[in-house]
Amino acid sequence: TGYYGDGLNAIIVFAACFLPDSSRTDYNYVMENLFLYVISTLELMVAEDYMIVYLNGATPRRRMPGLGWMKKCYQMIDRRLRKNLKSFIIVHPSWFIRTILAVTRPFISSKFSSKIQYVNTLAELGEMIPMEYVHIPDSIVKYDEEKCIKRRMRTSCLSNDPEMTSVEQE
């Protein structure tokens, strides 16, 4: 969590990789209490505008929150909090997250839909928000680095980069 701009504009960082495993016997109870904790924290922290950064990278499928839980969260957030949310940034979006949001788009307000932004790398996120106020867990940083290396390798192979060709010949 951090702040940006001139006022008390909060940046709330939510790392999905730390969510409980859905195989837990008390999963619904834990998720219910987690939601109540998040909402009460938001109500205390948010004086003005705020943004949520949802770190999806390095999250196994079994730790991702279900569609029902996300819908309930959205419905229970009071109007003031929904209104003050300036952007909901999803970092390292998976096909699953993109699909859920595409399927649910008709059921959520167009105002909220327009606040959702996808960001593929931490470098892109850094262009949008002041990163010095945001703590990114090590597992997400490592995931981002590995993803960037794979992307560079793929790009180099596709473009027949002379450096790659000379490496292959040696």
Disulfide bonds with the S-S distance in Angstrom:
none
